[in-house]
Amino acid sequence: MISRTYGWVQNPSDFKKLKLVVQIFDNTSVHYENLKSNLISRYIYFDDIKSDLLNKFTRKIEEFSYLDLVGTSKNKHGRSPKSRSEAVADALIQITILPQSSKTKGKFWTDNWTSDGYLRWALSLNFVKHNRETDMCSITPLGREFSRSIDDSEHEINILRNSLLSYPPATQVLNILESTTRPVSKFYIGNQLGFSGEKGFTSYDESLMFDWFNSGTNEEQKKIKSDIEGTSDKYARMISTWLEKVGFVQKNSTVVNTINGKKAGFQEFSITGRGSHALRKAHGSSKNMRITKYLTWEFLAVEGENRNYIRSRRSYILKFLQETKSFKVLMEKLQQLGFNDDPKIIENDIQGLNTFGIRIEKNGPNIELKDLLVDFEIPKLNLTKELKDKASEQRKAEFMNKTDLPAKYIELLEIAFDGNRNRDFEIITAEIFKKVYGLKSVLLGGGRKPDCLVFNANFGMIIDTKAYSTGYSKSISQEDEMVRYIEDNQYRDTTRNPIEWWNNFPSSIKKEKYYFMWVSSKFIGRFQEQIESTYNRTNTKGAALNVEQLLLGANAVLRGELDANRISDYIDNKEILWVNN
């Protein structure tokens, strides 16, 4: 079985290019003929691939492999290119999607990454289907109707509108916009979209990102707008753009006051009257009127070692909810198939399915699926083999049971141990201090500045976050870095550091009420020496906080067992243990 990821799309947004991709599978289309008589011969570089594709088009084949469609990234010598510009064309979607620079640079094909994005989009909107046993793709009846519709016609746009109303994440975006009274950013939408609390669905807090943008340097502002967003925020931006193109959503530009003067801020989205009407139509008042939601098994998880196990578990939840309205019966049916997950995990799946875009209501022991679903196939898997990381699922369940924290924050248990997710760790740590601990939190993350500041009117903390898979051990260079931050704040000398990041602290904080803190997965080896040495060099007290204590402390604040405004009382040059785990 070939397990690919689709159902979630980050970048493609051009419906005209999407239509050309769908027309690859329609041998009556003008584009199919253009591929056969022109594009394949002119732009496919390798003779063997060119010959194979021409043979298929001569025989009017309408089914193609993933490799035929997306291809690879190779230079003329068949090796990995040093840059994208060196890559030659070796697949159908690559020569279908013209890059924006084609007229200026004379390159008439795109890369395999963009090609994969367009194929995912066609699969997600039910224009193309994928056979996971053979890795072959072919057109669906809806795709053929789209392919043969007249460009820019009412028929074409109605196909797109209905397809989007069948796509659960699109209706979830419309739900979010319908329920708010103001235009909102991709961050606001992303926080309520998809399976929060797992890799592939990270979202950054809207207010934190706005504050960071407003206080950043000119260079940082450009980067924050163009390059810093969670994966769910990317999905939110893309889906909102599609919905805007069919008239369901309005996109608004913003101008904000920053430390560098007025700047174009983040785009904001709001639902239109047409969008509200379409959403009511999609939900319907009876089974006969409701639009059937389209999904496949692949939609239900995108990353992680347990991806296929989780996809199957969520798929069976949806299947069983078409048979029962009892949560107890649902659990029994899942257990009969070998899903022995904690009830909290199943409840979290149900919450995720709601924010994915499938309406499920749970009221005590009763549970009801409110949407009609297409009859999708679940592959037969050995669940024991697919549950590759049982410990992570158990750890997640443990924290779901012992805390009242949202799944988004419990995901920090995984993020903190993933060195590739330092930015996620930094931003979500700043968010939990703000949203749960109730303190002021400012993201800084940039050159010559700490990751973030956490404070109230009486004390301030300089925070440095480190995501390490095996734990954080003593590091002289990182100690030196923290000492520089502390001394920058003590001296406040613009010659020494012209960025003046310390001005984010309120003037009410006394000099002796500043502290430093490292937050990481866990602390190992001689890390205690690093804390003590930093104190001795700066006469400033500090602490270390591991990710479990970060979460347990947040939960203690939620339950009124810890006063966040007295956190400084616990900072005493050692690792903090607010709660015995």
N, C-alpha and C positions, 0 to 999 in steps of 0.2 A: 504493500500500500504506500502511495506517495502522499505524505502529509504536508500540504502547503498552507499558507496563511492568506486568507482573503476575507472580505466582509468589512474591513477597515482600511480606509484610503487616506493618505496624507497629502498628496501633492497635485494630481491631475484635476483640472477644473474646466477644460475646454470641451463642451459637448460636441462640437463639430469634429474634433479629433477623436473623441470617443466613438462617434458614428462611423468614422473611417475604420477604426479598429474592429467594430462589429461587422463591417462590410467585408473584411478579410474572409469571413466564414460564409459569405453569400455569393455564389458563383454567377449570379445574374447582375451583380452590382458593377457600376462603372469602375470603382476602385479595384475590384477583383481583376478586371480586365487590364487595368493600368499596371497592376503588379505583374501580371503574366507577360504583357507585351513590352514593358518599359522598365519598371523600378527594379525588379529582381536582377535583370541582366546588367543594368547600369551600376547598381550600388552594392549588391552582395559581393564581397571581396573574394571569398574562397570558392574555387571552382567546384569542389565536390558538393558544397552546400547549395550553391547556385543551381547546379544540375539537378539535385534532388528536389528543390523547390519548384523549378520550372516543370519538372516531370509531374509533380502533384497538381500544378495549376493547369497543365495541358489536359490532365484527366479529370479536371473540374472537381477535385477533392475539396470537401468543406470541413474536414476535421484535421486538426494540427496538434502536434505535441507542444508542450511548454517550451522546449528548446527551439522548435521551429519559430515560435512566436516571440519569445523574449531574448533568446540567444545568450551570448556570453560577452565578456569584456576582454578582447584580444587585440594586439597590434598586428601589423602585416606579417609578422614572423610567427604568429600563433602563440605569443607569450603575453603575460599581463602587461598592459601599457603603463608607462611612467606617469601619464596624465590622460584625462578623458579625451583630449583632442587627438591622441594617437590611436584611439580605438577605431577599428573598422567595423562595418556593418556585417552582421551574420544572421539576421532574423527578420521576420515579417513586420513586427510592430516597430522595430528600429527604423525601417525605411518607410513606414507609414506616417510617423510623427515627425514633422519637420521642426527642427530646433529654431528658436527665435533668431539665431545668428546666421541662418542659412544664406540669406542674401548678402551679408557682409563677409562671411568667412568661406562661403562656397561648400559647406558641409551639409549634405542632404539626408542625414540620418541622426537619430538620437541614440542615447546609451541604453544599456540593458536595464538599468535601475528605473529609468522613466518608463520603459516598455512594460516592466513588471507592474508599475503603478497603474497604467492604463488597462492592463489585463485584469488586475484586481477589481478595478472600477466596473468593468463590463460584467465580471462574475458577480459582483455585489448587487448590481441592479437587475440581475436575472436576464441579461441580454445574451450571455454566454454561459455554458455549463462545463464543469470539469469532471472527468472520470478519474477518481483517485486511484483506481487499480491500474489504469494504463497511462495516466498522465496526459491524456488527450483532451482537447477542448473543442466544442462545437457550438453552433448557434441554437438558441431556444426559439420557440414560436414568437415570443415577445421581441426577441432580438431581430428576427426576420421582419417583423412588422416595423420596427424602428429603422432597420436598414433600408426598407423600401418606401418609407414615408418621404414626402416632398420636403426638402430643406426649408426650414423657417416657417413651415405651415402650422396651422392650428392643430392638425393631427399629430405632428411631430411633438409639439410642446405638451399636448395632452398625454402622450405616451410617457414623456419624461416626468410629468407631474404625478401620474398614477404610479409609475415605477418608484419614485421617491416616497410616496405615501405608503408603499408596500415595504419599504426598507426601514426596519425598526429604528436605527440610530437617527434617521431624518425626522421621524415623528417624535422622537424624544427631544430633539433640538427644538422643534415647533412647540412641544409641551412646555419646555423651559421658558421659551420666549413668551408664550401665552400667559404664563403665570407670573411674569414680572411686569412692573408698571413703568420701567425705564429701559432705554437701550442698554445693552450689556456687552461686555467684551468676550473674547474667546475663552478667557480664564474663568469667567463666571459660568459659561456653558460647559466648559471642560470639566469643572468640578462636579457636574451632575450627569456626566456622560460616560457610559461604558462600565467596565467591571473594576471599580475603584478598589485599591488595595492590592493590586497585582501588577507585575511587570507588563508594560505595554499600555497602561492606562493611568499614567501619572499626570496630575494637573497641579498647576501652581496657583496660589491664592491671589485673587484679583487685587486686593488692596495692597498687599506686599509688593506686587509687581509694579503697580502704579507709583508707589512711594519710591521704589528703587529707580524707576525711570526718571522721576522728577528730581531726584538728588544725584543722578549720575553725571559723569563727565560727558562731553559731546561724543567721544568715541564709544563710551559705554551705552549711551542712549541709542546709538545706531545698532549696536550688537544686541541690546535687549529687545528692540523692535523686530530685528530680522532673524535672530538666531536662538533666543532663549524662550522656550515654551515646553510644557510637558507634552507627552504623546497624545493625551486626550484633548489638550488645547489645540494641537494640530488638527485632529479629527474635527473638532468643533469649528475651527476656522474654515476647513474645506467644505464640510457639509453645509454650513451657513452660506458659503459662496454659491454652492449649487442651488440652494433654495432661493437665494436672491435672484439667480438667473431665470428661474421659472415664475417669479413674481410672488413667492410666498414670504419672503423676508426682505427687509430694507436694510441696506448697509449705510452707515453714517460715519463720516470722517470727524475727528475731534482735534481740537487745539487746546493744549494745556500749558499752564505756567510752570516753568522749571527753573532751577538755579541758573540755567543758561539762557533764560528768556522764554518766549513762547515757542512751542514746538508742536509739530503734528503728533498727536498721541495715537493710542491704539484704536483701530476700527471698532465700532460698536454696531450691534445688530438688534433689530426689533421685528416683530411679526406684522404682516400687513393684513388688511381686511380679507383679501383673497386667501392668505395663509390660515387665518382663523377659521374661515369657512371650510377650507380643505381639511383641516384637522378634525373638525366636527364630523365631516363626511367620512373620514378614515375610521373614526371611532364608532360612528353610527349609533342608532338607537335600537337596532335589532340585528340579529344574525344575518338577515338578508341584505342589510345595508352596509355592514362593516366591510372594510377592505381587508383581504387576507394578507397577513404579514409574511414576507418571504425571508427565509434564512436557510443556511446549511449548517452542518456540524462544525465546519471550519470557522464560522462567525463567532463561536462561543468562548474562545480563548486565543491569544495570539503569541505568547511567549512563555518561557519557563520549562523546566524539565518535566513537569507534570501536565503539560499542555493537553495532550490527547486524553488523559484520564479526566481532566476537568471538563473538556469539551463533551465527553460522553456522559458524565454525571449531569451536566446542565441539560443536555439533550433529553435524557430520560426523565428529568424533572418536568420538562415541557410535555413530553409524551404522556406521563402519568397524570398531569394536571388536566388533561383532556378526559380522564376517566374518573377522577375522584376530587372531592372538595375537602378532604380530611388530611391535615398535616401528618397525623399518626399513620394513616394508610400510605401516604406518600413515602414516609420513612421506611415503612415495612417493605414496600415494593422495591425501593432502592437497595435495601439490605439483602433482599432475595437475589439481586443481581451481583452482589459483591461489593457494593458501596457502603462501607462501614464507617462513614464519616460522622463526626460529631454533629448534632442538630444545629449548633451555631454556624457551622460551615454551610449547611443547607440553607439556613435562613439568610446567610450572607449571599449565597448564590441567587436566591429569590430577589433580594434587594438589587443585586447586579443585573439580573434579567430585566427588572423594572427600568433601571437607568440605561440599559441596552436599548430599550424601546418596546418591550413587551409588558403589557399591563397585567400585574398579578396583585390581587388584594388578599392580605392575610389579617385575620381578626381572631386572635386567640387560637383555638384548635382548628379553625376553619380557614380554608384557602381557596381562592377562585381565580382561574385564568379568564381574563376579560376579552382577550383577542382571539381571532381565528388565525390559525397557522397553516402554512403549506405543509403537506405531508413529506417531510424530509427524511433522508436515510441516515442511520447511525451505523458506522462500520463495526463489525464484530471484532473486538480486541480482547487480549488477555489483560484484564484490569490489573492483576498483580504485577505484571511486567511494566505496564504503563505508569504505575505509581512509583516513579523512580526516586522521588525524594519524600518519603513518608514522614520523616522527621520535621520538615518545614511545615507540612500540613498540620501535624500535631501541635507544633509550637504556636502556629497561628490560632488554632482552636483553643489552646490553653489561654492565650491572651484575650481572645474574644469572650471566654467564659469568666475570666477573673477581672476584666475591666469593662468600662462603659465607653471605650474609645471607638471612633469610627474606623472602618477597615483601612482607610487611607493612611492613618497614622500607624496602625499595626504593621503595615508594609515596611515601615522603617526597620523592622527586625531583619528583613532581607536586604534592603537598600544599604544599611550600614556595613554589611559584609561584602558588598560588591564594589570593587575599586573603580569600575567603569561608570559608577553612578554618583560620583562626588557632588555634582551640581544638584541632583535630586535630593541628596542627603542634606546639603547646605540649606536649600530653600524650604524643604518640608520641616526641618528642625526649627528654622526661624518661624515658620507658620505655627508649629505646635506651641512654642513659647508665647506667641501672640494670641492664638485662638483658644487655647485650652488653659495655659497658665495665666492668661489675662494680663501679661506684661506688654510693654511697648517693645516692638521688634523692628529693626531696620536692616535690610540686606545691603551689603557693601560689595562683597566678592569681586575684587579686582586687584590690580597691581598696587602694592604699598598700602593695602587696607586689609583689615581682618574680614572674615566671612560675614559676620553680622554682629550687631550690638543688641543687647537685651537690657531693659532698664525700666525703672519707675521714677518717681520724683525724688527718691531718696538714695538709690544705688544704681550702679551701672556695671554691666559685664561685657568684656571683650571676648567674643566667642570664635573659636576656630574648630571646624568640623573636619573629620577625617574618616573616610569609608575604607576600611581595610578588611580583607577576607580572613586573615589570621590574627588580627588584633593589632593594637598600636603599641609599639615599644619605643624606648627612649631614642630621641633624635636630636642631636646637637643643633642641626640647621633649623629645625622647627622650633626649638627653644629660642634660638637667636631671633627668629621671626617674631615670636610672641613678645620677646623683650623689646623689640623695636616698636611694636604696636603700643605697648604699655608706656614706653618713654615718649613716643609721639604724643600720647594723651597727656602725659605729665608736663612736657615742655611746651606743647602747643605752639611750636615754632614753624612758621610758614616757609622759612628758608630751609629748614630740615625736611619738611614735607608740605608742599604747597596745596595738597588736596584738602586738608582741613576736615577730614572725616569725623573728627571728634566733636564738631559742632552739632552733630545729631543728638548728642547727649544734652539733657536740659541743664540749665545753669544752676538749678537748685541742688545738684549733687555735690556733696563735700569731697575734698581731695582724697580723704582716707576711705571713701565709700566706693571706690572703683576696684573691680576684681577681674581676674581672667579665668577662662574655662575652656578645656578641650572636651569635645563630645565625639565619641567614636563607638565602634562595634563593641570592643572590650579592650582593656589595658593589660599589657603583659610585660614580663621581664622587669627591667629597672625603671619603669616609667615614673615611679614615685620620686626618683632622683631628679627627674625633669621638672616636676612641680616645685620641689624644694629649691632647686637651683634658680628657677625663674623668680621665686619669692626673694631669695637672697640677693639677686642682682637688681631687683626693682623695688624691694620693700613693699610689694603689693601681693595680697593674698590671692590664691587661686585654687582650682579644683579640677577634677576629671569626672566626667559623667558618662557611663556606658549607656547603650541604647535601651536596654531593658529598664534601667532606672529612670531614663528620660520618660519612658511610657508609664511606668508605675507611679512616678511622681505626678505626671499629668493626670492620671486617674485619681490619685489622692486629692489633687486640687479640685477635680470635678465633684468628688464626694464630700468635700469640706473637711478632709483629714489633714490637709497641708495648706498653709497660708503662703501663697506665692509671693506676697509682698515681704515675706521674712526669709526668702531663700538665702539671702546673704548671711544669715546666721549659721548656715550649714557649710559655708566656704571656709575651710581651715587647712589648706595645703595638703589635701589628700582626696582620694576618690570618694565621691558622695554615695551613700547608700540611704536614700530616703525611706525606702520600703524594703524589708527583708523578703527576698523572692523565694 
